[in-house]
Amino acid sequence: MLGLFRNSRIRITTLVLCLVHFTMTTGYYSLSFNTAQLHADPYMSCFIAAAVEIPAYVSSWIALRFLPRRLSVPGTLILGSLPLFILLLVPEDLFGVSLALEMVGKYAFTTGASLMFAYTTELYPTSLRNTATGTTTTVSRTGSCISPFLLSLGGYFSYLPYVTIGSLGAVTAFVALLLPETFKQPLPETLQQMHERQTTKCPCIQKAEASEPVVLPDGPL
């Protein structure tokens, strides 16, 4: 597990992935647990919340096949966050509009959470792939743990859970731009290949890399 934080670029990639997984899972479970508030009939509420996941999983498959990762991941985060902010402007009597906006948010977070599993495996070399997937998934599950408590904030202000999830998604969308592109690229086999993968250069990465050696060990961790 220490190999996920050994080098500056790998460390930044791991931390960003943990944040993205956490945000996706928090948004998904928060909107899923809020199903009971969608409709007066609980059966209809469950049906609506479940039905929206079918096109979401299809969309994640299409995104993995045809879209760059650095476009699809921030795109799903923005698409999931924007409707939650628009909810603040919708009058309470327009129940159908509020329901549609919330379902658009759940659709986006479901799509993003699904494609993140494949994206994570594409970023890491063989020696770290299983460890990275398990670590980021574990971090993401903390989002499902805090989702009920996040929804309880609605007792203070009814739209506070939406504002919190939307803000977290918007910030994470910009942070996700630090991740490298893996679309139609071969999987890295060694840490050196992962290190050489082209990324967006930000000052923090450049400064960290300047003080660290480029050569990385390829042996077992």
C-alpha positions as a LaTeX table, in Angstrom:
\begin{tabular}{lrrr}
\hline
Residue & $x$ (\AA) & $y$ (\AA) & $z$ (\AA) \\
\hline
Met1 & 0.00 & 0.00 & 0.00 \\
Leu2 & 2.94 & 2.35 & 0.61 \\
Gly3 & 3.67 & 2.13 & $-3.11$ \\
Leu4 & 0.58 & 4.26 & $-3.75$ \\
Phe5 & 2.34 & 7.19 & $-2.05$ \\
Arg6 & 5.99 & 6.53 & $-2.90$ \\
Asn7 & 6.35 & 9.07 & $-5.72$ \\
Ser8 & 4.84 & 12.55 & $-6.03$ \\
Arg9 & 2.86 & 11.82 & $-9.20$ \\
Ile10 & 1.58 & 8.48 & $-7.95$ \\
Arg11 & 0.72 & 10.08 & $-4.61$ \\
Ile12 & $-1.26$ & 12.89 & $-6.23$ \\
Thr13 & $-3.05$ & 10.43 & $-8.52$ \\
Thr14 & $-4.01$ & 8.27 & $-5.54$ \\
Leu15 & $-5.30$ & 11.20 & $-3.47$ \\
Val16 & $-7.30$ & 12.61 & $-6.38$ \\
Leu17 & $-8.82$ & 9.20 & $-7.13$ \\
Cys18 & $-9.79$ & 8.77 & $-3.47$ \\
Leu19 & $-11.56$ & 12.15 & $-3.57$ \\
Val20 & $-13.36$ & 11.32 & $-6.83$ \\
His21 & $-14.49$ & 7.91 & $-5.57$ \\
Phe22 & $-15.63$ & 9.46 & $-2.29$ \\
Thr23 & $-17.64$ & 12.17 & $-4.07$ \\
Met24 & $-19.26$ & 9.79 & $-6.54$ \\
Thr25 & $-20.30$ & 7.36 & $-3.81$ \\
Thr26 & $-21.54$ & 10.12 & $-1.49$ \\
Gly27 & $-23.69$ & 11.60 & $-4.24$ \\
Tyr28 & $-25.03$ & 8.22 & $-5.32$ \\
Tyr29 & $-26.01$ & 6.96 & $-1.88$ \\
Ser30 & $-27.30$ & 10.29 & $-0.64$ \\
Leu31 & $-29.69$ & 10.61 & $-3.56$ \\
Ser32 & $-30.59$ & 6.91 & $-3.27$ \\
Phe33 & $-31.38$ & 7.15 & 0.45 \\
Asn34 & $-33.51$ & 10.20 & $-0.30$ \\
Thr35 & $-35.81$ & 8.03 & $-2.42$ \\
Ala36 & $-38.58$ & 8.06 & 0.20 \\
Gln37 & $-38.99$ & 11.82 & $-0.27$ \\
Leu38 & $-39.51$ & 11.66 & $-4.03$ \\
His39 & $-43.12$ & 10.55 & $-4.21$ \\
Ala40 & $-46.08$ & 10.03 & $-1.92$ \\
Asp41 & $-46.20$ & 6.37 & $-2.96$ \\
Pro42 & $-43.06$ & 4.57 & $-1.66$ \\
Tyr43 & $-43.36$ & 1.91 & $-4.37$ \\
Met44 & $-43.35$ & 4.56 & $-7.07$ \\
Ser45 & $-40.38$ & 6.24 & $-5.40$ \\
Cys46 & $-38.35$ & 3.03 & $-5.47$ \\
Phe47 & $-39.34$ & 2.39 & $-9.07$ \\
Ile48 & $-38.24$ & 5.84 & $-10.23$ \\
Ala49 & $-34.94$ & 5.66 & $-8.36$ \\
Ala50 & $-34.19$ & 2.19 & $-9.76$ \\
Ala51 & $-35.29$ & 2.92 & $-13.32$ \\
Val52 & $-32.88$ & 5.84 & $-13.68$ \\
Glu53 & $-29.94$ & 3.51 & $-13.06$ \\
Ile54 & $-30.58$ & 1.52 & $-16.24$ \\
Pro55 & $-29.65$ & 4.36 & $-18.66$ \\
Ala56 & $-26.87$ & 5.36 & $-16.25$ \\
Tyr57 & $-25.11$ & 1.99 & $-16.56$ \\
Val58 & $-25.57$ & 2.05 & $-20.32$ \\
Ser59 & $-24.10$ & 5.55 & $-20.42$ \\
Ser60 & $-21.07$ & 4.45 & $-18.39$ \\
Trp61 & $-20.40$ & 1.68 & $-20.91$ \\
Ile62 & $-20.69$ & 4.15 & $-23.81$ \\
Ala63 & $-18.39$ & 6.62 & $-22.04$ \\
Leu64 & $-15.77$ & 3.94 & $-21.47$ \\
Arg65 & $-15.90$ & 2.90 & $-25.11$ \\
Phe66 & $-15.95$ & 6.27 & $-26.87$ \\
Leu67 & $-15.09$ & 9.21 & $-24.55$ \\
Pro68 & $-11.78$ & 10.38 & $-23.05$ \\
Arg69 & $-11.59$ & 9.82 & $-19.32$ \\
Arg70 & $-10.63$ & 13.42 & $-18.56$ \\
Leu71 & $-13.87$ & 14.47 & $-20.26$ \\
Ser72 & $-16.29$ & 11.87 & $-18.92$ \\
Val73 & $-15.25$ & 11.97 & $-15.24$ \\
Pro74 & $-15.42$ & 15.78 & $-14.71$ \\
Gly75 & $-18.47$ & 15.83 & $-16.99$ \\
Thr76 & $-20.44$ & 13.42 & $-14.82$ \\
Leu77 & $-19.47$ & 15.35 & $-11.70$ \\
Ile78 & $-20.67$ & 18.64 & $-13.18$ \\
Leu79 & $-23.83$ & 17.01 & $-14.53$ \\
Gly80 & $-24.53$ & 15.59 & $-11.08$ \\
Ser81 & $-23.86$ & 18.85 & $-9.23$ \\
Leu82 & $-25.57$ & 21.40 & $-11.46$ \\
Pro83 & $-29.16$ & 20.08 & $-11.06$ \\
Leu84 & $-28.75$ & 20.12 & $-7.27$ \\
Phe85 & $-27.98$ & 23.85 & $-7.37$ \\
Ile86 & $-30.90$ & 24.50 & $-9.75$ \\
Leu87 & $-33.19$ & 22.86 & $-7.18$ \\
Leu88 & $-32.72$ & 25.96 & $-5.02$ \\
Leu89 & $-34.50$ & 28.03 & $-7.65$ \\
Val90 & $-37.46$ & 25.71 & $-8.25$ \\
Pro91 & $-40.69$ & 26.62 & $-6.42$ \\
Glu92 & $-41.99$ & 23.97 & $-4.04$ \\
Asp93 & $-45.23$ & 23.55 & $-5.99$ \\
Leu94 & $-43.31$ & 22.36 & $-9.08$ \\
Phe95 & $-42.77$ & 18.90 & $-7.66$ \\
Gly96 & $-42.26$ & 17.26 & $-11.04$ \\
Val97 & $-39.40$ & 19.59 & $-11.94$ \\
Ser98 & $-37.66$ & 18.98 & $-8.62$ \\
Leu99 & $-38.03$ & 15.24 & $-9.06$ \\
Ala100 & $-36.57$ & 15.38 & $-12.58$ \\
Leu101 & $-33.59$ & 17.47 & $-11.45$ \\
Glu102 & $-32.79$ & 15.12 & $-8.60$ \\
Met103 & $-32.99$ & 12.11 & $-10.91$ \\
Val104 & $-30.62$ & 13.79 & $-13.36$ \\
Gly105 & $-28.18$ & 14.17 & $-10.48$ \\
Lys106 & $-28.50$ & 10.53 & $-9.50$ \\
Tyr107 & $-28.13$ & 9.47 & $-13.15$ \\
Ala108 & $-24.83$ & 11.37 & $-13.39$ \\
Phe109 & $-23.38$ & 10.09 & $-10.12$ \\
Thr110 & $-24.39$ & 6.51 & $-10.99$ \\
Thr111 & $-22.68$ & 6.83 & $-14.36$ \\
Gly112 & $-19.54$ & 8.29 & $-12.83$ \\
Ala113 & $-19.33$ & 5.77 & $-10.01$ \\
Ser114 & $-19.59$ & 2.91 & $-12.52$ \\
Leu115 & $-16.88$ & 4.11 & $-14.88$ \\
Met116 & $-14.47$ & 4.99 & $-12.04$ \\
Phe117 & $-13.81$ & 1.31 & $-11.38$ \\
Ala118 & $-12.45$ & 0.81 & $-14.89$ \\
Tyr119 & $-10.62$ & 4.15 & $-14.90$ \\
Thr120 & $-8.79$ & 3.31 & $-11.67$ \\
Thr121 & $-7.49$ & 0.03 & $-13.05$ \\
Glu122 & $-6.26$ & 1.80 & $-16.19$ \\
Leu123 & $-4.12$ & 4.24 & $-14.21$ \\
Tyr124 & $-1.98$ & 1.86 & $-12.17$ \\
Pro125 & 0.63 & $-0.72$ & $-13.18$ \\
Thr126 & 0.22 & $-4.43$ & $-12.59$ \\
Ser127 & 2.05 & $-4.40$ & $-9.24$ \\
Leu128 & $-0.32$ & $-1.78$ & $-7.78$ \\
Arg129 & $-3.59$ & $-2.32$ & $-9.63$ \\
Asn130 & $-5.37$ & $-4.51$ & $-7.08$ \\
Thr131 & $-4.10$ & $-2.51$ & $-4.12$ \\
Ala132 & $-5.15$ & 0.79 & $-5.69$ \\
Thr133 & $-8.62$ & $-0.49$ & $-6.54$ \\
Gly134 & $-9.14$ & $-1.81$ & $-3.02$ \\
Thr135 & $-7.83$ & 1.36 & $-1.37$ \\
Thr136 & $-9.94$ & 3.78 & $-3.41$ \\
Thr137 & $-13.02$ & 1.60 & $-2.99$ \\
Thr138 & $-12.52$ & 1.54 & 0.78 \\
Val139 & $-12.28$ & 5.32 & 0.87 \\
Ser140 & $-15.40$ & 5.59 & $-1.27$ \\
Arg141 & $-17.38$ & 3.52 & 1.24 \\
Thr142 & $-16.90$ & 6.21 & 3.85 \\
Gly143 & $-19.16$ & 8.28 & 1.58 \\
Ser144 & $-21.94$ & 5.72 & 1.88 \\
Cys145 & $-21.45$ & 5.70 & 5.67 \\
Ile146 & $-21.90$ & 9.47 & 6.07 \\
Ser147 & $-24.77$ & 9.76 & 3.56 \\
Pro148 & $-27.57$ & 9.29 & 6.16 \\
Phe149 & $-25.98$ & 11.93 & 8.39 \\
Leu150 & $-25.60$ & 14.23 & 5.41 \\
Leu151 & $-29.30$ & 13.92 & 4.64 \\
Ser152 & $-30.13$ & 14.74 & 8.26 \\
Leu153 & $-28.77$ & 18.24 & 7.62 \\
Gly154 & $-32.08$ & 18.87 & 5.88 \\
Gly155 & $-33.60$ & 19.30 & 9.33 \\
Tyr156 & $-31.75$ & 22.61 & 9.63 \\
Phe157 & $-32.24$ & 23.75 & 6.04 \\
Ser158 & $-34.13$ & 21.63 & 3.53 \\
Tyr159 & $-31.69$ & 22.30 & 0.68 \\
Leu160 & $-28.48$ & 21.98 & 2.71 \\
Pro161 & $-27.80$ & 18.35 & 1.66 \\
Tyr162 & $-28.15$ & 19.32 & $-2.01$ \\
Val163 & $-25.84$ & 22.32 & $-1.59$ \\
Thr164 & $-23.24$ & 20.17 & 0.19 \\
Ile165 & $-23.28$ & 17.41 & $-2.43$ \\
Gly166 & $-23.31$ & 19.90 & $-5.30$ \\
Ser167 & $-20.39$ & 21.88 & $-3.90$ \\
Leu168 & $-18.37$ & 18.73 & $-3.28$ \\
Gly169 & $-19.03$ & 17.55 & $-6.83$ \\
Ala170 & $-18.10$ & 20.89 & $-8.40$ \\
Val171 & $-14.79$ & 21.08 & $-6.52$ \\
Thr172 & $-13.97$ & 17.46 & $-7.31$ \\
Ala173 & $-14.66$ & 18.02 & $-11.02$ \\
Phe174 & $-11.83$ & 20.55 & $-11.24$ \\
Val175 & $-9.49$ & 18.43 & $-9.11$ \\
Ala176 & $-10.15$ & 15.43 & $-11.40$ \\
Leu177 & $-8.49$ & 17.33 & $-14.25$ \\
Leu178 & $-5.16$ & 16.48 & $-12.60$ \\
Leu179 & $-5.63$ & 12.82 & $-13.52$ \\
Pro180 & $-3.84$ & 11.50 & $-16.61$ \\
Glu181 & $-5.65$ & 10.39 & $-19.76$ \\
Thr182 & $-5.87$ & 6.63 & $-20.36$ \\
Phe183 & $-8.34$ & 6.43 & $-23.26$ \\
Lys184 & $-7.09$ & 4.03 & $-25.96$ \\
Gln185 & $-3.73$ & 3.74 & $-24.23$ \\
Pro186 & $-2.07$ & 0.47 & $-23.17$ \\
Leu187 & $-2.18$ & $-0.45$ & $-19.51$ \\
Pro188 & 1.04 & 0.44 & $-17.68$ \\
Glu189 & 3.03 & $-2.61$ & $-16.66$ \\
Thr190 & 5.63 & $-0.91$ & $-14.46$ \\
Leu191 & 5.85 & 2.09 & $-12.14$ \\
Gln192 & 8.16 & 3.76 & $-14.64$ \\
Gln193 & 5.49 & 3.59 & $-17.36$ \\
Met194 & 2.94 & 5.07 & $-14.99$ \\
His195 & 5.35 & 7.86 & $-14.08$ \\
Glu196 & 5.95 & 8.70 & $-17.74$ \\
Arg197 & 2.25 & 8.90 & $-18.59$ \\
Gln198 & 1.42 & 12.41 & $-19.71$ \\
Thr199 & $-0.48$ & 14.47 & $-17.15$ \\
Thr200 & $-1.60$ & 18.04 & $-16.72$ \\
Lys201 & 1.32 & 19.92 & $-15.25$ \\
Cys202 & 0.39 & 22.01 & $-12.27$ \\
Pro203 & 2.94 & 23.91 & $-10.12$ \\
Cys204 & 2.56 & 21.52 & $-7.20$ \\
Ile205 & 3.46 & 18.50 & $-9.36$ \\
Gln206 & 6.36 & 20.24 & $-11.07$ \\
Lys207 & 7.86 & 21.35 & $-7.76$ \\
Ala208 & 7.48 & 17.90 & $-6.22$ \\
Glu209 & 8.95 & 16.12 & $-9.24$ \\
Ala210 & 11.94 & 18.47 & $-9.38$ \\
Ser211 & 13.04 & 17.32 & $-5.93$ \\
Glu212 & 12.56 & 13.59 & $-6.55$ \\
Pro213 & 14.42 & 11.08 & $-8.74$ \\
Val214 & 12.66 & 9.93 & $-11.88$ \\
Val215 & 13.80 & 6.30 & $-11.72$ \\
Leu216 & 11.30 & 4.07 & $-9.95$ \\
Pro217 & 11.68 & 0.43 & $-8.85$ \\
Asp218 & 9.77 & $-2.13$ & $-10.87$ \\
Gly219 & 10.12 & $-5.03$ & $-8.51$ \\
Pro220 & 7.49 & $-6.37$ & $-6.09$ \\
Leu221 & 6.39 & $-3.98$ & $-3.35$ \\
\hline
\end{tabular}
